[in-house]
Amino acid sequence: MLINWRAPRLWLFGLGLVCAASVALALVAQHRFGMEPCPWCILQRMQIMAIGSLALLAAAAPVKWARQLLSLLLIPLAASGAAAALWQHFVAAKTNSCALTLADRIITTIGLDSRWPDIFEVRATCADAAVSVLGVPFEFWSLALFLMTVAIAALAFWRGRQGD
């Protein structure tokens, strides 16, 4: 059986897997290597988890219009993640405290930090969380994933319009 590499379902499924892998890597970096997350890190983690879940749901959608709608919803979610990554790098990482920022308020309001602290608890300031992996700031890795999401979601939406 040949795999249709142009199928939106495959791209969306792959995106879901990449999102799961990136969160797993972030958790390993946090719990094994001591890279403690700031509010903006946690916000991006939540956004990546939402994107991964939505992408997997879109890949599993039995009807084309549902897959297209879910693909379309991925775009603003990824755009907000890209904005968070850029804000973290250019603004938040330059400050000594990032308490009571938009990211901190969103995390507190949703309450995941109190339910699952090992995954969602803020444990560092933005300045302390400014780390590089392979010479690239950690938040730029997230930015790349958010931009990839926009491209895949747009492709899945467009290919779905043309007929899976």
N, C-alpha and C positions, 0 to 999 in steps of 0.2 A: 504494500500500500504506500503510495507516494504522499508526502506531506505538502499541502498547499501553503507555501510560505507567504503568499499574498493574502491569506484569509485573515480578516479582522479578529476573529476569535483567537487565533494563534498569537497574534501580537498582544492582544489584551491579556491572555493567559500568561504570556511571557512577562509582561509588565507587572502583573500580580506577583509572580515569583521573584522578580528582581526587587520589588518593594519589600517582600518578606525577607529576602536575603540581606537587604540593606539595614533593616531594623535589627535583624539577628546580629549583624556585624557591629552595629552601634551598641547593642547590649553587651557583646563580648568586649568591646573596647572599654565600656563603662565598668563592668564587673570584674574583668580579668586584668585590664591594664590601667585602671584608675582614671580614665578620661570622664570625669564627672560632668553631667549636662547642666546647662543654664536654661532659663525659661524659653529662649528662642530655639535651643536644641530640642527641648521637649515638644514645643509647638510643631516644629518640623517633623518630629517623630510621629506625632499624632496625625499630621497631614499625610505623611507617607503611608501610614497604616490605613487611613481612610481611602487613599488612592488605590492601594493594593486590593482592599476589599471591594471597592467599586469596580475595579478592572476585572477581578475574578467573577463578580456578579454579572458584569457585561458579557464576559466570555461565555458564561453559562446560560445567558438569556436565550430562551427558546425561539423568540420572535425577533425579526430584524429591527422593528421600530424601537423595541426596548433596548437592544444593544446600541442603537444609534443614540437614543436619549441618554443612556448611561455614559457613553463615550463623550457626548457633548458636555455632561456634567463634570467630567474629569478636567476639562480645560480651565474653568475658573478656579477649581480647587488647586490645580498645579500652579496656576498663575499666582495665587495667594501664597503658596509655598515658596515660589521663586522670590516673591517680595520679602517674605520672612528671612530667607537666606541672605539676600542682599542687605536688608536692614541689620541683620546680625553682624555681618562683616564690616559694613561701612559706618555703622552708628553704635550699636550696642557693645561691640567688642572694644570700643575705644573708651567706654565708661567704666568706672569702678563698681557701680551698682546697677543692676537691671531689675531691681525689685519694683513692683507696682507698675510695670510696663504693660502694654497691651497683651503680650504673650503671657505674662504672669497672671493677669486678670482672667484671660480665657481659660488657662489651666485650672485656676482656682474655681471658676464658675462651673466648669464641666465636672470637676471633682474626681477625675481619674487618679490624681496624685495621692489622694487619701485612700482610694480603693486598691490601687496597685502601685505602691510606692517604688518597688524595685524597677518598674518600667517608666513611670511618669513623674517621679518626685524630682524637683529641682534641687541640685546639690552643689551648684557652683555659681559664681558670678559670670557675667558675660566675658569679662576680661580674663578670668581664670580658664574659661572654656575655649579660649582662642588657641586651638591646636592645629597643627598641620599633619597630614598623612601623605607620605611620599612627596613632600614639598608643596602640597596643595592644601589650603585651608579646608577644614572639615566641612564647613558650610558650603563651599564651592562644589563638593561632591554631591551634597543635597541639591544644590542649584542645577547641576547637570542632570540629576534624576528628574527634577521637576520639568526641565526643558524637554527631556526625552519623553516625558508623559504627555506634554502638549503635542509633540509631533506624532506620537502613537495614537492619541485620542483623535486628533484631526484626521489622520490616515484612516483609522477605523470608521469614523463618521463618513468620510468621503467615499471610501470603498463600499460601505454599506448602502450609500445612495446609489451607487452604480450597480449594486447587486452582488452580494457576497460572492 
